[in-house]
Each structure stands twice: as C-alpha cells, then as structure tokens.
C-alpha cells in the first residue's frame, strides 16, 4: 500500500463512511478493518492478513487507548 496512495485514500474514505453509517463520533479500528475487508482492490488473502495484523497489533489496553486518543474526530466538521 505504500506505493499506492490512491488505495490508501480509498480505505480512509471507506473508514469514514463506516464510522458515519454506524454513527460513531470517531473512526475506530473496527471501521478501518471493515474498510480494508470490503476493499476489492486488494487480494483476499492480503486483506485477511492486514486485518488480522491490525487487530493483533492493538490487543493491549494501552495500545487501544493510544489509537482511540489519536484518531481524528470528524463529528464537529
């Protein structure tokens, strides 16, 4: 993904759409995982690895609080 900024922007756009659909104030890790899972531009095996890596990386409580405190709120726009 580092060589394809269009794909990254697409995932971010889908993440915001999932957060908005579920009426979240902030984009959370589940919204990002859902966006990656629904992206047809990525091979299925790669999507599964990315999602499991994201979910596995932020399993500790301090990691989750770091993610929650550093993801931008979009509800005030």
C-alpha positions, 0 to 999 in steps of 0.5 A, a space after each residue: 500500500 505504500 506505493 499506492 496512495 490512491 488505495 490508501 485514500 480509498 480505505 480512509 474514505 471507506 473508514 469514514 463512511 463506516 464510522 458515519 453509517 454506524 454513527 460513531 463520533 470517531 473512526 475506530 479500528 473496527 471501521 478501518 478493518 471493515 474498510 480494508 475487508 470490503 476493499 476489492 482492490 486488494 487480494 483476499 488473502 492480503 486483506 485477511 492478513 492486514 486485518 488480522 495484523 491490525 487487530 493483533 497489533 492493538 490487543 493491549 489496553 494501552 495500545 487501544 487507548 493510544 489509537 482511540 486518543 489519536 484518531 481524528 474526530 470528524 463529528 464537529 466538521 
